[in-house]
Amino acid sequence: MTVEYEVIAVRYGTLVARRSALYLHWDAYGEPDGDERLDYFFYVLRHAGDTIVLDTGFHPDAGERRGRTCLRHPRDALADLGIDRDGVSRVIVSHLHYDHIGNLDLFPRARVYVPERELSFWTSDIARHPQFSRHVEPATISQLIALERQNRVDRYDGTRELMPGIRGITVAGHSPGQQVFVVETAGEPLVLASDAVHFYEELEHDRPFAIVVNLLEMYRAYEMLRELRQELGAVVVPGHDPLVTERFEGLSGTPPGLAFRLA
């Protein structure tokens, strides 16, 4: 039996930054600099009464320290959607940057699915270097390790069906174990690109994001996402593009600008 998910993008934060700060070597394109908005999302996947959360956003305290605007605490955003946090069965993590695992404590009964390469890297000595460590919050990494000791963490890697209707694919590039996800829906398959692609422009014009651990892998991830779009007829959703709020319908019955129905 095919499992088809309802998928909701929840916009909880935002940032306005210069394009030269968001794209790698912006000067290579010979275009003027300017402001660009970057939005922060996490995702809710629902099927037959089961609720899964994909990424958990940044904690408002961490966002404030980093100059990000928290529009709605993820805890309150979930309440706005009528989601009982105790009823969330699983949390899937795309990678371990601060804006993706900042609220794991909101889900006391969920199993947490974590990329093997991510957890291995961010608990290694090399991850302590400032060019890496600035992108994570040590407290959230420690929290994840504590959850693993409680036998609540499942590590995954490569290409794997995490559960019926949700396939995780390791692409790396932006982070050592960066994942994308193919989700089955009632319509076309949905590809949640997470930070493998922050903006549609990255995918359309091969313009890498500024935070990258392996540029070759990042370019290859773009190629793979375009192949998924063509071969599966899939809809690719970037992880931080404000255009998501224009290209998808707002979820009725929720505060304006908070939630968008992807499928």
Secondary structure as the mmCIF struct_conf table of DSSP 4:
data_model
#
loop_
_struct_conf.conf_type_id
_struct_conf.id
_struct_conf.beg_label_comp_id
_struct_conf.beg_label_asym_id
_struct_conf.beg_label_seq_id
_struct_conf.end_label_comp_id
_struct_conf.end_label_asym_id
_struct_conf.end_label_seq_id
STRN STRN1 GLU A 6 ARG A 18
HELX_RH_AL_P HELX_RH_AL_P1 ARG A 19 LEU A 22
STRN STRN2 TYR A 23 TYR A 23
TURN_TY1_P TURN_TY1_P1 LEU A 24 HIS A 25
HELX_RH_3T_P HELX_RH_3T_P1 TRP A 26 TYR A 29
STRN STRN3 ASP A 35 HIS A 47
TURN_TY1_P TURN_TY1_P2 ALA A 48 GLY A 49
STRN STRN4 ASP A 50 LEU A 54
HELX_RH_AL_P HELX_RH_AL_P2 PRO A 60 ARG A 65
TURN_TY1_P TURN_TY1_P3 ARG A 66 GLY A 67
STRN STRN5 THR A 69 CYS A 70
BEND BEND1 LEU A 71 ARG A 72
HELX_RH_AL_P HELX_RH_AL_P3 PRO A 74 ASP A 80
TURN_TY1_P TURN_TY1_P4 LEU A 81 GLY A 82
HELX_RH_3T_P HELX_RH_3T_P2 ARG A 85 GLY A 87
STRN STRN6 VAL A 88 ILE A 92
BEND BEND2 SER A 94 SER A 94
BEND BEND3 HIS A 97 HIS A 97
TURN_TY1_P TURN_TY1_P5 TYR A 98 HIS A 100
BEND BEND4 ILE A 101 ILE A 101
TURN_TY1_P TURN_TY1_P6 GLY A 102 ASN A 103
HELX_RH_3T_P HELX_RH_3T_P3 LEU A 104 LEU A 106
TURN_TY1_P TURN_TY1_P7 PRO A 108 ARG A 109
STRN STRN7 ARG A 111 PRO A 115
HELX_RH_AL_P HELX_RH_AL_P4 GLU A 116 TRP A 122
TURN_TY1_P TURN_TY1_P8 THR A 123 THR A 123
BEND BEND5 SER A 124 SER A 124
HELX_RH_3T_P HELX_RH_3T_P4 ASP A 125 ARG A 128
BEND BEND6 HIS A 129 HIS A 129
HELX_RH_AL_P HELX_RH_AL_P5 PRO A 130 SER A 133
TURN_TY1_P TURN_TY1_P9 ARG A 134 HIS A 135
BEND BEND7 VAL A 136 VAL A 136
HELX_RH_AL_P HELX_RH_AL_P6 PRO A 138 ARG A 149
TURN_TY1_P TURN_TY1_P10 GLN A 150 ASN A 151
STRN STRN8 VAL A 153 TYR A 156
BEND BEND8 GLY A 158 GLY A 158
STRN STRN9 THR A 159 MET A 163
TURN_TY1_P TURN_TY1_P11 PRO A 164 GLY A 165
STRN STRN10 ILE A 166 THR A 170
BEND BEND9 GLY A 173 SER A 175
TURN_TY1_P TURN_TY1_P12 PRO A 176 GLY A 177
STRN STRN11 GLN A 179 VAL A 183
BEND BEND10 ALA A 186 GLU A 188
STRN STRN12 LEU A 190 SER A 194
TURN_TY1_P TURN_TY1_P13 ASP A 195 ALA A 196
BEND BEND11 HIS A 198 PHE A 199
HELX_RH_AL_P HELX_RH_AL_P7 TYR A 200 HIS A 205
TURN_TY1_P TURN_TY1_P14 ASP A 206 ASP A 206
STRN STRN13 PHE A 209 PHE A 209
BEND BEND12 ALA A 210 ALA A 210
BEND BEND13 VAL A 213 VAL A 213
HELX_RH_AL_P HELX_RH_AL_P8 LEU A 215 LEU A 232
HELX_LH_PP_P HELX_LH_PP_P1 ALA A 234 ALA A 234
STRN STRN14 VAL A 235 PRO A 238
BEND BEND14 GLY A 239 HIS A 240
TURN_TY1_P TURN_TY1_P15 PRO A 242 LEU A 243
HELX_RH_AL_P HELX_RH_AL_P9 VAL A 244 ARG A 247
BEND BEND15 PHE A 248 PHE A 248
STRN STRN15 GLU A 249 GLY A 250
HELX_LH_PP_P HELX_LH_PP_P2 LEU A 251 LEU A 251
TURN_TY1_P TURN_TY1_P16 SER A 252 GLY A 253
BEND BEND16 THR A 254 THR A 254
TURN_TY1_P TURN_TY1_P17 PRO A 256 LEU A 258
STRN STRN16 ALA A 259 ARG A 261
#
